[in-house]
Each structure stands twice: as C-alpha cells, then as structure tokens.
C-alpha cells in the first residue's frame, strides 16, 4: 500500500551548548489517501516539530520520511498582508513561484465563488471577520495545488463560536477539494469532530501512544458541528482525555 505520508522510526533532537533535548523517539506515522488525521498530545510533546519535519523546515536526526505529493501549510495565524486585497493575498504564492496564469486564476475564482468570498475579493483583510480571513488563508494554500494540507492549530486565534463555524467551513473545503490533511490541535473535541483518525502522542520524547479510528453515527452528511452530537462522541472524548494524562 502507498501512503500519502509515512514516517519510519523518526528521531528528532535539538542541541544547545550544554545539553541535548530529544523531542521525537522512534516515531512512526502513516496517512492513507482521503483521510484527515489529527495529532494531539501534551504541551511540548513535538506536535509542531512533526509538521516542520514534513515540510522539510527541519531535518530529522534519524529515521525516514516519505511524502507522496506536494504539501500546503496553513499556520495558526492567517498571515494575510494588510496592504494587499483578498485576491492579491491569495495569488501571492503563485506569483513567487511564477505560476500565476489563466488556469490558476480560473481555479482561484472558482474557489472564491464556491466558498462565498467572491464579492469580497477586492476588500482588504481588515475588512473581513476572523472566520473569513481563515477561509482566505486556506484558499491561498489550495491555490498552489497541494496534495496534502498541514494545519497547525488553524482555529486557535478565534473565539469559541467562530471556531466552531470556521471548523465547519474548513472541513467542507478539505473534503470538497478531495485533499488529505494532518491537523495539529490541543482541542480534543476538535480532533474528534474533524478527523478520521486521531494520533495521541506520549510525553517528550514523543512516540505514538495510541491511534484511534473515529467512527461516529451521524444522520446525513458529516460536519464537525453535527459530529459533536453523535452518541459515540463522549466515549471518544473520555478515552482521549485519559490518554493525555491531563492530571499528571
């Protein structure tokens, strides 16, 4: 079987003048096509380090990383440029890559129309709500045609109500555009409601403590909002809460 992502016995250490800090130890992870994987773990366990390894921002000190496809990265903050309007923010990656052409613009226009941003394309970021800015940030990422999306706490800067609504929007876009995704989050409920699988990290140095395949009984089409109403939701929450050793 060919995986979208495969990490085999990955180790990651950081060095100072006086010590070595081991963040990952014999870390193994696989992602199948068509899936969304959430990664949760104790604070400082290496969640963002995993994403940085996948994007080649850092090179692991040991092990093997296999990625079958192009990666798009969505950060905690939207990083929209306030002096560029929305459509110019979306095209900036393609401009840098010198790949902004008619075909790319047609794709961007399609995404703006489908996800209710077309009428705001000439607006500036400060004129948009936090949720709309996150949608713009995701469309900017999709504009470069990635196969895999890496989402690093993409809703953490939003208030609770907006966070729920935006998670619905982002989930819909990922599924409609047939993308695989890895979501790093501190929010157990968010992980259960969005992901097909949840990876629980151990304390540092992190390894995979346990994998959960999320199967929820949902009436109609799945969304993160109605996933929270599934009868199995509480059981998954309780199990993941215990896995995190939150009282240690």
Rosetta silent file (secondary structure, phi, psi, omega in degrees, C-alpha in Angstrom):
SEQUENCE: XXXXXXXXXXXXXXXXXXXXXXXXXXXXXXXXXXXXXXXXXXXXXXXXXXXXXXXXXXXXXXXXXXXXXXXXXXXXXXXXXXXXXXXXXXXXXXXXXXXXXXXXXXXXXXXXXXXXXXXXXXXXXXXXXXXXXXXXXXXXXXXXXXXXXXXXXXXXXXXXXXXXXXXXXXXXXXXXXXXXXXXXXXXXXXXXXXXXXXXXXXXXXXXXXXXXXXXXXXXXXXXXXXXXXXXXXXXXXXXXXXXXXXXX
SCORE:     score description
SCORE:     0.000 S_00000001
   1 L     0.000  136.551  176.750    0.000    0.000    0.000 S_00000001
   2 L   -96.478  124.617  179.227    1.208    3.508   -0.859 S_00000001
   3 L   -97.089  153.808  174.494    0.654    6.080    1.867 S_00000001
   4 L   -68.382  -41.615  177.168    0.419    9.831    1.408 S_00000001
   5 E  -134.103  138.451  173.307    2.780   10.247    4.366 S_00000001
   6 E  -143.316  121.574  175.489    4.950    7.685    6.085 S_00000001
   7 E  -112.686  123.201 -174.525    7.343    8.432    8.940 S_00000001
   8 E  -117.485  114.025  174.990    9.533    5.497    9.942 S_00000001
   9 E    48.622   48.017 -176.860   11.403    5.434   13.253 S_00000001
  10 E   -80.725  132.684  173.831   11.956    9.177   13.152 S_00000001
  11 E  -118.373  144.183  177.041   14.109   10.753   15.840 S_00000001
  12 E  -141.689  121.400  176.190   14.500   14.463   16.445 S_00000001
  13 E  -124.628  149.022  173.006   16.880   16.119   18.880 S_00000001
  14 E  -118.817  143.675 -173.063   17.785   19.738   19.396 S_00000001
  15 E  -118.734  140.591  170.576   21.135   20.732   20.797 S_00000001
  16 L  -116.099 -178.586  179.513   22.323   23.561   22.992 S_00000001
  17 L   -62.733  -25.843 -172.785   25.860   24.312   24.165 S_00000001
  18 L  -119.399   -8.578 -174.304   25.319   22.177   27.242 S_00000001
  19 L  -155.395  169.450  174.681   22.616   19.628   26.509 S_00000001
  20 E  -118.569  132.240  175.977   20.561   17.581   24.069 S_00000001
  21 E  -112.097  112.119  179.241   16.761   17.745   24.028 S_00000001
  22 E   -90.166  120.499 -175.874   15.172   14.713   22.409 S_00000001
  23 E   -98.462  -42.710  178.837   11.720   15.607   21.061 S_00000001
  24 E  -122.374  141.125 -179.874   10.793   12.537   18.989 S_00000001
  25 E  -135.889  115.853  179.620   11.890    8.955   19.592 S_00000001
  26 E    47.222   53.222 -175.431   11.268    6.141   17.092 S_00000001
  27 E   -86.357  128.249 -179.391    8.233    7.997   15.817 S_00000001
  28 E  -126.955  133.852 -178.134    6.073    6.158   13.264 S_00000001
  29 E  -153.201  141.235  177.634    3.087    7.569   11.417 S_00000001
  30 E  -134.906  143.742  176.240    1.095    6.727    8.284 S_00000001
  31 E  -130.188  121.020  176.987   -1.647    8.585    6.451 S_00000001
  32 L   -81.369  160.450  178.385   -3.893    6.912    3.887 S_00000001
  33 L   -65.421  147.143  177.364   -5.438    8.744    0.957 S_00000001
  34 L    76.906   11.563 -174.000   -8.747   10.511    1.546 S_00000001
  35 L  -115.275  153.062  169.574   -8.193   10.804    5.297 S_00000001
  36 E  -112.956  125.320 -179.341   -7.882   13.583    7.839 S_00000001
  37 E  -112.523  129.276  174.270   -5.524   12.806   10.703 S_00000001
  38 E  -104.576  139.810  176.780   -5.480   14.824   13.933 S_00000001
  39 E  -115.329  123.112  176.355   -2.438   14.855   16.197 S_00000001
  40 E  -126.236  159.660  179.262   -2.910   15.636   19.885 S_00000001
  41 L   176.132  169.777  178.684   -0.524   15.371   22.792 S_00000001
  42 L   -58.068  155.340  177.171    0.786   17.029   25.929 S_00000001
  43 L   -58.396  132.606  179.553    2.140   20.552   25.632 S_00000001
  44 L    81.430   11.311 -176.400    5.692   20.473   24.302 S_00000001
  45 L   -82.947   -7.042  175.082    5.427   16.904   23.005 S_00000001
  46 L   108.599   18.538 -177.216    6.550   17.794   19.491 S_00000001
  47 H   -61.718  -49.489 -179.810    3.341   18.280   17.506 S_00000001
  48 H   -69.953  -31.277  176.327    4.587   21.276   15.550 S_00000001
  49 H   -58.830  -39.556  178.319    8.014   19.648   15.185 S_00000001
  50 H   -59.731  -45.785  178.639    6.323   16.825   13.258 S_00000001
  51 H   -63.812  -39.723  179.599    4.819   19.321   10.818 S_00000001
  52 H   -64.794  -33.217  174.915    8.144   21.102   10.446 S_00000001
  53 H   -68.062  -42.844 -178.739    9.795   17.798    9.555 S_00000001
  54 H   -64.313  -31.470  179.448    7.104   17.039    6.966 S_00000001
  55 L   -90.101    3.066 -179.317    7.632   20.429    5.322 S_00000001
  56 L    65.449   19.626  173.541   11.425   19.977    5.423 S_00000001
  57 L   -68.783  -31.042  171.722   11.816   23.082    7.592 S_00000001
  58 L  -132.872  151.204  179.860   13.940   20.868    9.815 S_00000001
  59 L  -101.147  129.008 -179.377   15.741   17.631    9.021 S_00000001
  60 L   -64.130  150.695  178.967   15.226   14.716   11.429 S_00000001
  61 L   -80.178   -8.931  176.678   18.280   13.424   13.236 S_00000001
  62 E  -168.018  159.910  177.963   17.276    9.865   12.378 S_00000001
  63 E    94.269 -173.362 -174.626   14.709    7.748   10.551 S_00000001
  64 E  -131.630  139.331  177.776   12.952    8.064    7.215 S_00000001
  65 E  -125.344  123.330 -179.783   10.207   10.370    5.951 S_00000001
  66 E  -119.125  125.139  179.281    8.289    9.545    2.760 S_00000001
  67 E  -127.298  121.061 -179.690    5.826   12.033    1.259 S_00000001
  68 L  -103.004   83.321  179.395    3.890   11.208   -1.891 S_00000001
  69 L   140.106  179.755 -178.428    2.725   14.579   -3.120 S_00000001
  70 L   -96.865  141.003 -174.761    3.020   18.313   -2.645 S_00000001
  71 E  -104.738  140.257  169.993    2.419   19.899    0.747 S_00000001
  72 E  -119.250  137.976 -173.203    0.485   23.030    1.657 S_00000001
  73 E  -117.201  125.838  174.881    0.897   24.536    5.143 S_00000001
  74 E  -113.335  118.176 -172.034   -1.779   26.536    6.989 S_00000001
  75 L   -86.347  175.369  178.115   -0.418   28.271   10.080 S_00000001
  76 L   -60.401  -43.893  177.669   -2.008   29.294   13.379 S_00000001
  77 L  -100.362  152.892 -175.185   -2.307   32.886   12.148 S_00000001
  78 L   -74.070  -23.021  178.640   -3.593   33.729    8.693 S_00000001
  79 L    53.078   33.908  174.635   -0.556   35.931    7.845 S_00000001
  80 L   -73.243  143.436  179.521   -2.564   37.920    5.327 S_00000001
  81 L   -85.556  117.929 -171.636   -0.802   41.030    4.062 S_00000001
  82 L   -65.760  -22.064 -177.953   -2.888   44.017    5.114 S_00000001
  83 L   -91.878    0.435  176.172   -1.805   46.147    2.142 S_00000001
  84 L  -112.973  141.113  177.785   -2.933   43.586   -0.441 S_00000001
  85 E   -72.814  178.304 -170.758   -6.580   42.898   -1.198 S_00000001
  86 H   -62.183  -48.161 -177.056   -8.032   39.416   -0.831 S_00000001
  87 H   -67.380  -33.438  177.748   -7.433   38.129   -4.331 S_00000001
  88 H   -71.948  -30.022  172.597   -3.893   39.541   -4.321 S_00000001
  89 H   -65.349  -41.306 -177.625   -3.236   37.784   -0.992 S_00000001
  90 H   -67.237  -35.120 -175.832   -4.419   34.517   -2.495 S_00000001
  91 H   -84.947   -4.664 -171.152   -2.217   34.829   -5.578 S_00000001
  92 H   -61.539  -39.018  178.989    0.995   35.752   -3.761 S_00000001
  93 H   -63.042  -41.649  178.687    2.318   32.176   -3.574 S_00000001
  94 H   -68.204  -35.341  177.203    1.772   31.655   -7.289 S_00000001
  95 H   -62.327  -45.408 -179.701    3.411   34.987   -8.049 S_00000001
  96 H   -62.285  -39.319 -179.891    6.515   33.968   -6.096 S_00000001
  97 H   -81.259   -3.441 -176.809    6.593   30.624   -7.911 S_00000001
  98 L    56.976   42.613  179.766    5.965   32.393  -11.245 S_00000001
  99 L  -122.570   18.253  179.228    2.960   30.123  -11.827 S_00000001
 100 L   -83.852  105.480 -178.699    0.186   32.713  -11.930 S_00000001
 101 L  -134.516 -176.458 -177.075   -1.571   32.066  -15.225 S_00000001
 102 H   -61.420  -40.628 -179.751   -5.100   31.965  -16.633 S_00000001
 103 H   -63.052  -43.895  179.355   -5.695   28.405  -15.458 S_00000001
 104 H   -63.922  -40.591  179.811   -4.600   29.252  -11.909 S_00000001
 105 H   -66.075  -37.022  177.432   -6.805   32.355  -11.855 S_00000001
 106 H   -63.245  -38.753  178.251   -9.810   30.334  -13.019 S_00000001
 107 H   -65.526  -44.488 -179.960   -9.246   27.921  -10.141 S_00000001
 108 H   -62.265  -43.812  179.135   -8.989   30.780   -7.633 S_00000001
 109 H   -62.524  -39.183  177.566  -12.146   32.400   -8.963 S_00000001
 110 H   -61.485  -45.974 -179.012  -13.985   29.077   -8.674 S_00000001
 111 H   -64.233  -41.248  179.063  -12.903   28.671   -5.055 S_00000001
 112 H   -62.656  -39.458 -178.927  -13.885   32.238   -4.167 S_00000001
 113 H   -72.149  -43.418 -177.730  -17.346   31.763   -5.663 S_00000001
 114 H   -64.175  -39.718 -172.382  -17.986   28.340   -4.112 S_00000001
 115 L  -105.377   30.430  166.251  -16.901   29.411   -0.627 S_00000001
 116 L    59.259   39.719  177.164  -18.733   32.747   -0.532 S_00000001
 117 L  -121.628   -0.959 -174.499  -15.776   35.089   -0.847 S_00000001
 118 H   -58.483  -45.230 -176.711  -16.191   36.312   -4.413 S_00000001
 119 H   -70.642  -10.723  179.603  -17.909   39.570   -3.511 S_00000001
 120 H  -104.412    8.373 -171.670  -15.103   40.333   -1.032 S_00000001
 121 L   -62.367  -25.943  179.915  -12.230   39.721   -3.448 S_00000001
 122 L   -97.223   -0.271  177.010  -11.349   43.442   -3.673 S_00000001
 123 L   -76.774  167.135  177.225  -11.653   44.000    0.072 S_00000001
 124 E  -106.211  156.213 -174.723   -8.662   44.184    2.399 S_00000001
 125 H   -50.479  -39.843 -177.474   -8.039   41.778    5.294 S_00000001
 126 H   -63.493  -15.175 -179.941   -9.004   44.296    7.983 S_00000001
 127 H   -90.352   -1.136 -177.302  -12.495   44.412    6.443 S_00000001
 128 L  -107.690  152.734  173.315  -13.059   40.669    6.985 S_00000001
 129 L   -72.327  166.002  178.575  -14.085   38.693   10.048 S_00000001
 130 H   -59.805  -39.014  179.306  -11.653   36.239   11.626 S_00000001
 131 H   -66.120  -41.016  178.433  -13.508   33.310   10.104 S_00000001
 132 H   -66.047  -37.431  178.273  -13.438   34.804    6.611 S_00000001
 133 H   -61.977  -37.916  179.213   -9.727   35.502    6.941 S_00000001
 134 H   -68.187  -36.779  175.624   -9.130   31.826    7.721 S_00000001
 135 H   -63.902  -41.151  176.849  -11.089   30.798    4.636 S_00000001
 136 H   -61.156  -43.603 -179.471   -8.955   33.163    2.569 S_00000001
 137 H   -61.328  -39.236  179.048   -5.808   31.651    4.100 S_00000001
 138 H   -69.590  -41.895  178.159   -6.939   28.140    3.163 S_00000001
 139 H   -63.234  -37.592  174.782   -7.840   29.152   -0.392 S_00000001
 140 H   -58.544  -41.421  178.283   -4.389   30.780   -0.674 S_00000001
 141 H   -66.955  -42.941 -179.420   -2.902   27.422    0.337 S_00000001
 142 H   -67.544  -25.917 -176.695   -5.124   25.496   -2.102 S_00000001
 143 L   -60.937  -26.005  179.930   -4.220   27.868   -4.948 S_00000001
 144 L   -88.109    7.436  175.266   -0.781   26.240   -5.196 S_00000001
 145 L    59.247   52.777  175.765   -2.465   22.829   -5.755 S_00000001
 146 L   -74.715  156.971  173.940   -1.099   20.842   -2.793 S_00000001
 147 L   -91.556  -31.625 -176.354   -1.952   17.175   -2.354 S_00000001
 148 E  -127.011  133.126  176.895   -1.647   17.260    1.441 S_00000001
 149 E  -105.210  132.545  173.408   -2.658   20.037    3.824 S_00000001
 150 E  -108.784  122.272 -174.953   -0.877   20.575    7.126 S_00000001
 151 E  -117.534  112.010 -176.409   -2.971   22.562    9.591 S_00000001
 152 E  -102.659   97.124 -179.371   -1.189   23.890   12.669 S_00000001
 153 L    46.252   53.708 -170.844   -3.811   24.985   15.241 S_00000001
 154 L   -69.295  -13.141 -177.363   -5.676   26.889   12.487 S_00000001
 155 L  -112.131    5.025 -169.984   -8.598   27.940   14.731 S_00000001
 156 L   -67.256  -24.273 -177.886   -6.728   28.798   17.921 S_00000001
 157 L   -86.802   -0.597 -175.091   -6.894   32.581   17.435 S_00000001
 158 L   -99.015  152.046  173.356  -10.698   32.567   17.061 S_00000001
 159 L   -68.805  164.814 -169.174  -13.365   32.891   19.730 S_00000001
 160 H   -58.522  -47.227 -177.573  -15.277   29.703   20.562 S_00000001
 161 H   -63.965  -45.100  179.109  -18.386   30.345   18.450 S_00000001
 162 H   -63.914  -37.767  179.808  -16.380   31.456   15.416 S_00000001
 163 H   -58.756  -43.801  179.002  -14.060   28.499   15.897 S_00000001
 164 H   -63.514  -44.479 -178.291  -16.960   26.048   15.598 S_00000001
 165 H   -67.152  -42.424 -178.248  -18.315   27.727   12.467 S_00000001
 166 H   -69.325  -35.381  176.889  -14.921   28.032   10.784 S_00000001
 167 H   -61.190  -36.038  173.949  -14.057   24.402   11.510 S_00000001
 168 H   -61.547  -45.928 -179.389  -17.216   23.505    9.584 S_00000001
 169 H   -61.719  -48.312 -175.993  -16.098   25.707    6.672 S_00000001
 170 H   -66.176  -40.890  177.335  -12.553   24.338    6.594 S_00000001
 171 H   -59.630  -45.731 -179.460  -13.733   20.722    6.853 S_00000001
 172 H   -59.780  -43.903 -179.014  -16.140   21.264    3.960 S_00000001
 173 H   -64.626  -45.188 -179.567  -13.419   22.777    1.789 S_00000001
 174 H   -59.773  -45.938 -178.009  -10.948   19.962    2.523 S_00000001
 175 H   -71.224  -41.654  179.847  -13.487   17.253    1.726 S_00000001
 176 H   -64.159  -34.306 -178.823  -14.958   19.003   -1.333 S_00000001
 177 L   -90.118    4.779  174.755  -11.493   19.554   -2.796 S_00000001
 178 L    56.262   51.391  179.227  -10.546   15.915   -2.082 S_00000001
 179 L  -108.626  149.594  167.873   -7.471   16.715   -0.006 S_00000001
 180 E   -88.625  155.305 -177.686   -5.737   14.758    2.704 S_00000001
 181 E  -150.245  147.307  169.829   -4.898   16.700    5.843 S_00000001
 182 E  -118.898  121.557 -177.301   -2.958   16.488    9.086 S_00000001
 183 E  -110.507  122.749  171.536   -4.365   18.690   11.835 S_00000001
 184 E   -97.208  128.756 -177.833   -2.385   19.585   14.946 S_00000001
 185 L  -151.637  153.581  170.760   -4.636   20.695   17.791 S_00000001
 186 L   -94.824   -8.023 -171.202   -4.845   20.946   21.575 S_00000001
 187 L   -95.117  109.289 -178.102   -8.633   20.629   21.402 S_00000001
 188 H   -60.766  -44.944 -178.999   -9.856   17.049   21.903 S_00000001
 189 H   -61.126  -40.347  178.440  -13.385   17.857   20.700 S_00000001
 190 H   -62.167  -43.811  179.919  -11.994   19.482   17.570 S_00000001
 191 H   -60.809  -46.845 -177.830   -9.871   16.421   16.812 S_00000001
 192 H   -65.425  -41.744 -172.895  -12.812   14.006   17.191 S_00000001
 193 H   -75.259  -25.345 -176.543  -15.262   16.125   15.195 S_00000001
 194 H  -100.030  -40.792 -166.419  -12.951   16.798   12.231 S_00000001
 195 L   -87.076  155.712  169.462  -10.619   13.836   11.899 S_00000001
 196 L   -86.410  -28.354  178.154  -10.997   10.299   10.586 S_00000001
 197 E  -137.795  147.434  175.205   -8.098    9.231   12.811 S_00000001
 198 E  -123.805  126.716  176.865   -6.577   10.690   15.970 S_00000001
 199 E  -101.884  122.445  177.976   -2.943   10.128   16.875 S_00000001
 200 E  -100.862  123.788  178.489   -2.126   10.564   20.573 S_00000001
 201 E   -88.624  148.302  171.602    1.477   11.453   21.370 S_00000001
 202 L   -78.608  175.233  172.552    3.272   10.404   24.515 S_00000001
 203 L   -65.461  161.983 -179.286    5.179   12.871   26.634 S_00000001
 204 L   -66.019  137.128   -0.582    8.546   14.020   25.315 S_00000001
 205 L   -72.925  130.451 -168.251   10.434   12.365   23.786 S_00000001
 206 E   -78.859  138.436  166.419    7.267   11.670   21.854 S_00000001
 207 L  -131.454  173.628  176.794    6.242    8.426   20.237 S_00000001
 208 E   -76.681  114.510 -179.933    2.786    7.356   19.100 S_00000001
 209 E   -78.073  -44.257  178.606    1.000    6.364   22.276 S_00000001
 210 E  -164.586  148.425  174.859   -2.196    5.230   20.565 S_00000001
 211 E  -110.615  136.698  176.590   -4.161    5.630   17.327 S_00000001
 212 E  -118.576  126.310  171.630   -7.940    5.999   17.314 S_00000001
 213 E   -89.291  116.334 -173.364  -10.062    5.350   14.244 S_00000001
 214 L   -86.942  116.468  177.976  -13.023    7.711   14.654 S_00000001
 215 L  -125.998  110.471 -175.981  -16.352    6.162   13.704 S_00000001
 216 L  -115.407  143.352  175.176  -19.396    8.271   14.527 S_00000001
 217 L   -88.451  109.184 -174.095  -23.088    7.616   13.940 S_00000001
 218 L  -129.070  134.227  175.139  -24.276   10.730   12.123 S_00000001
 219 L   -82.763  127.167  179.403  -27.538   11.455   10.349 S_00000001
 220 L    77.849 -159.724 -176.933  -26.929   12.922    6.924 S_00000001
 221 L   -72.824  139.567  179.773  -23.646   14.432    5.780 S_00000001
 222 L   -72.512  135.403  166.823  -20.892   14.707    8.362 S_00000001
 223 L  -136.547  157.417  177.038  -19.865   18.147    9.583 S_00000001
 224 H   -57.396  -30.843  179.758  -17.788   18.996   12.664 S_00000001
 225 H   -70.261  -49.929 -177.971  -20.895   20.515   14.253 S_00000001
 226 H   -76.765  -17.425  174.770  -23.191   17.528   13.858 S_00000001
 227 H   -63.291  -30.794 -178.987  -20.319   15.131   14.664 S_00000001
 228 L   -69.780  -14.602  179.527  -20.393   16.519   18.200 S_00000001
 229 L   -92.125   -5.933 -177.414  -23.963   15.209   18.549 S_00000001
 230 L   -64.860  143.772 -178.106  -23.005   11.605   17.747 S_00000001
 231 L   -62.747  -25.496 -178.450  -23.635    9.127   20.599 S_00000001
 232 L   -83.204  -10.981 -171.896  -20.020    7.899   20.426 S_00000001
 233 H   -57.266  -47.708 -177.099  -18.554   11.396   20.760 S_00000001
 234 H   -63.509  -37.829  179.998  -18.421   11.431   24.577 S_00000001
 235 H   -63.733  -43.354  176.843  -16.807    7.994   24.721 S_00000001
 236 H   -63.282  -42.067 -179.254  -14.016    9.096   22.389 S_00000001
 237 H   -60.094  -47.526 -178.908  -13.576   12.304   24.385 S_00000001
 238 H   -61.603  -41.326 -178.915  -13.265   10.423   27.677 S_00000001
 239 H   -65.557  -44.592 -179.497  -10.791    7.946   26.190 S_00000001
 240 H   -68.724  -36.406  176.912   -8.580   10.654   24.678 S_00000001
 241 H   -58.204  -44.892  179.888   -8.736   12.720   27.871 S_00000001
 242 H   -67.763  -37.791 -179.438   -7.361    9.761   29.822 S_00000001
 243 H   -61.469  -32.506 -175.941   -4.673    9.084   27.188 S_00000001
 244 L   -78.312   -8.358 -179.625   -3.317   12.605   27.617 S_00000001
 245 L    51.739   51.163 -170.318   -2.725   12.112   31.356 S_00000001
 246 L   -64.899  -18.409 -178.039   -4.096   15.585   31.904 S_00000001
 247 L   -95.747   -2.094 -179.469   -3.755   15.423   35.681 S_00000001
 248 L   -74.523    0.000    0.000   -0.067   14.410   35.689 S_00000001
